[in-house]
Amino acid sequence: MIHRLRELWHEAVNGVVSPPFVRFLGGLWLRVHGRGGSRRGPVDLRKVRSLAIVRYDGLGDLAVTTAFLRELRRSLPGVRLTLVVREVWADLVRACPHVDDVVGFDLSIYPRYTPIRRLLAVARFCRKELWSRDVDAALIAQAHDSFYPAGYFAFLSGAPVRIGRRGPAVLDARTGRLVIQPGRKLLTHVDEDSATGHEVELLSTWLETLGLSSNGQRLELHWDAPAEEEARRRLGELAPGALIVAFGIGASHSFKVWPIDRFIDIARRLRQINARVVLVGAADLQASADELARAVGDGVLNLVGPTRLQVTAAVLSRCDLFVGNDSGPMHLAAAVGIPVVEVVGWPSDTPPELPGSPLRIGPWCPHRRIVQPSGNGRDWTVRVTDVGVDAVWAAVCSLLDEVRERAGE
């Protein structure tokens, strides 16, 4: 009985933050303040004055959006562009020259009444950060609502035009059907994504769907002078002229993480050819990073910890190769253009419509290798421990040979 009452209470709380409720009560709140409304029909983004772009998902997802931001700015030179991201990733795009403002929202984890308190926090954020910018239109750059329904940001911004993408990224494991996330019901326009292609390609195609143009899909990152100086200083601790290989030993989920003892094996092989290893990642990886540094000894620079993302990007730009999991640092490495070996647990026959498929969200750079388990046509689950050390080492050697051959041309 108590369990059932608890379920009913959770259903009631979730109902309060459902799109119909937000559309009704949030709409009243916006109208009281002289905002809101919905404008449907054809939209010409060249005629808007202020545009919000919402990319409220992972660090890697933000990195692969950089080409989209550049081409959006090129198509809309006179429009004020405000980028809405998670506060923890905001530093990565603070120096981006293609947007006018970067505003970050902190996704706090409340112990009680979490959905309602988050919704109220989003409303306060939109009133403070977006109303003052008189947003005419909002674009949700992500194809599915990760971490928090991005449609709520767009709706509560008061923008009368709210455009999103309906992609194949959300799959119901029980039915095998694609599910439209609830935030989509708060939008005025929803464009269909292709079921195939990399996220960078899909964003480029979306620009054309929006009536704009895209002349390039090259990713890019920007950092300020202090970040450049810190990167130079930290890498100065390594021997000059040595081959520098960055390791990304973490990931957003534990099931994506290749065992640390296998990274240690790869690091030891790199040391045998006099390469240096640089460890990058968040502070929660400190124990694993320390274990690797102790096991390998000299020639390892441990930068795991509270490092600015701009500094991490600047460090990666000075490396010769990246080896790591499906993670944010992997996408940063690809965005600065260095060769990438990605260790990913998705099997080789994973369809591109699954959210973590490397066909959809793998490294986007000229030189890359994706090492993953063999497929069997039945099991599309992440099995990163099925990836062996020899397979990753072969990818490292192959990619280094490829880069040397091209450099000699």
Secondary structure in CASP SS format (residue, H / E / C, confidence):
PFRMAT SS
TARGET T0000
AUTHOR 0000-0000-0000
METHOD secondary structure of the structure
MODEL  1
M C 1.00
I H 1.00
H H 1.00
R H 1.00
L H 1.00
R H 1.00
E H 1.00
L H 1.00
W H 1.00
H H 1.00
E H 1.00
A H 1.00
V H 1.00
N H 1.00
G H 1.00
V H 1.00
V C 1.00
S C 1.00
P H 1.00
P H 1.00
F H 1.00
V H 1.00
R H 1.00
F H 1.00
L H 1.00
G H 1.00
G H 1.00
L H 1.00
W H 1.00
L H 1.00
R H 1.00
V H 1.00
H C 1.00
G C 1.00
R C 1.00
G C 1.00
G C 1.00
S C 1.00
R C 1.00
R C 1.00
G C 1.00
P C 1.00
V C 1.00
D C 1.00
L H 1.00
R H 1.00
K H 1.00
V C 1.00
R C 1.00
S E 1.00
L E 1.00
A E 1.00
I E 1.00
V E 1.00
R C 1.00
Y C 1.00
D C 1.00
G C 1.00
L H 1.00
G H 1.00
D H 1.00
L H 1.00
A H 1.00
V C 1.00
T C 1.00
T H 1.00
A H 1.00
F H 1.00
L H 1.00
R H 1.00
E H 1.00
L H 1.00
R H 1.00
R H 1.00
S H 1.00
L C 1.00
P C 1.00
G C 1.00
V C 1.00
R E 1.00
L E 1.00
T E 1.00
L E 1.00
V E 1.00
V E 1.00
R E 1.00
E H 1.00
V H 1.00
W H 1.00
A H 1.00
D H 1.00
L H 1.00
V H 1.00
R C 1.00
A C 1.00
C C 1.00
P C 1.00
H C 1.00
V C 1.00
D C 1.00
D E 1.00
V E 1.00
V E 1.00
G E 1.00
F E 1.00
D C 1.00
L C 1.00
S C 1.00
I C 1.00
Y C 1.00
P C 1.00
R C 1.00
Y C 1.00
T H 1.00
P H 1.00
I H 1.00
R H 1.00
R H 1.00
L H 1.00
L H 1.00
A H 1.00
V H 1.00
A H 1.00
R H 1.00
F H 1.00
C H 1.00
R H 1.00
K H 1.00
E H 1.00
L H 1.00
W H 1.00
S H 1.00
R H 1.00
D C 1.00
V C 1.00
D C 1.00
A E 1.00
A E 1.00
L E 1.00
I E 1.00
A C 1.00
Q C 1.00
A C 1.00
H C 1.00
D C 1.00
S C 1.00
F C 1.00
Y C 1.00
P C 1.00
A H 1.00
G H 1.00
Y H 1.00
F H 1.00
A H 1.00
F H 1.00
L H 1.00
S C 1.00
G C 1.00
A C 1.00
P C 1.00
V E 1.00
R E 1.00
I E 1.00
G E 1.00
R E 1.00
R E 1.00
G C 1.00
P C 1.00
A C 1.00
V C 1.00
L E 1.00
D C 1.00
A C 1.00
R C 1.00
T C 1.00
G C 1.00
R C 1.00
L E 1.00
V C 1.00
I C 1.00
Q C 1.00
P H 1.00
G H 1.00
R H 1.00
K H 1.00
L H 1.00
L C 1.00
T C 1.00
H E 1.00
V E 1.00
D E 1.00
E E 1.00
D C 1.00
S C 1.00
A C 1.00
T C 1.00
G C 1.00
H C 1.00
E H 1.00
V H 1.00
E H 1.00
L H 1.00
L H 1.00
S H 1.00
T H 1.00
W H 1.00
L H 1.00
E H 1.00
T H 1.00
L C 1.00
G C 1.00
L C 1.00
S C 1.00
S C 1.00
N C 1.00
G C 1.00
Q C 1.00
R C 1.00
L C 1.00
E C 1.00
L C 1.00
H C 1.00
W C 1.00
D C 1.00
A H 1.00
P H 1.00
A H 1.00
E H 1.00
E H 1.00
E H 1.00
A H 1.00
R H 1.00
R H 1.00
R H 1.00
L H 1.00
G C 1.00
E C 1.00
L C 1.00
A C 1.00
P C 1.00
G C 1.00
A C 1.00
L C 1.00
I E 1.00
V E 1.00
A E 1.00
F E 1.00
G E 1.00
I C 1.00
G C 1.00
A C 1.00
S C 1.00
H C 1.00
S H 1.00
F H 1.00
K H 1.00
V C 1.00
W C 1.00
P C 1.00
I H 1.00
D H 1.00
R H 1.00
F H 1.00
I H 1.00
D H 1.00
I H 1.00
A H 1.00
R H 1.00
R H 1.00
L H 1.00
R H 1.00
Q H 1.00
I C 1.00
N C 1.00
A C 1.00
R E 1.00
V E 1.00
V E 1.00
L E 1.00
V E 1.00
G C 1.00
A C 1.00
A H 1.00
D H 1.00
L H 1.00
Q H 1.00
A H 1.00
S H 1.00
A H 1.00
D H 1.00
E H 1.00
L H 1.00
A H 1.00
R H 1.00
A H 1.00
V H 1.00
G C 1.00
D C 1.00
G C 1.00
V E 1.00
L E 1.00
N E 1.00
L C 1.00
V C 1.00
G C 1.00
P C 1.00
T C 1.00
R C 1.00
L H 1.00
Q H 1.00
V H 1.00
T H 1.00
A H 1.00
A H 1.00
V H 1.00
L H 1.00
S H 1.00
R C 1.00
C C 1.00
D C 1.00
L E 1.00
F E 1.00
V E 1.00
G E 1.00
N E 1.00
D C 1.00
S C 1.00
G H 1.00
P H 1.00
M H 1.00
H H 1.00
L H 1.00
A H 1.00
A H 1.00
A H 1.00
V C 1.00
G C 1.00
I C 1.00
P C 1.00
V E 1.00
V E 1.00
E E 1.00
V E 1.00
V C 1.00
G C 1.00
W C 1.00
P C 1.00
S C 1.00
D C 1.00
T C 1.00
P C 1.00
P C 1.00
E C 1.00
L C 1.00
P C 1.00
G C 1.00
S C 1.00
P H 1.00
L H 1.00
R H 1.00
I H 1.00
G C 1.00
P C 1.00
W C 1.00
C C 1.00
P C 1.00
H C 1.00
R E 1.00
R E 1.00
I E 1.00
V E 1.00
Q C 1.00
P C 1.00
S C 1.00
G C 1.00
N C 1.00
G C 1.00
R C 1.00
D C 1.00
W C 1.00
T C 1.00
V C 1.00
R C 1.00
V H 1.00
T H 1.00
D H 1.00
V C 1.00
G C 1.00
V H 1.00
D H 1.00
A H 1.00
V H 1.00
W H 1.00
A H 1.00
A H 1.00
V H 1.00
C H 1.00
S H 1.00
L H 1.00
L H 1.00
D H 1.00
E H 1.00
V H 1.00
R H 1.00
E H 1.00
R H 1.00
A H 1.00
G H 1.00
E C 1.00
END
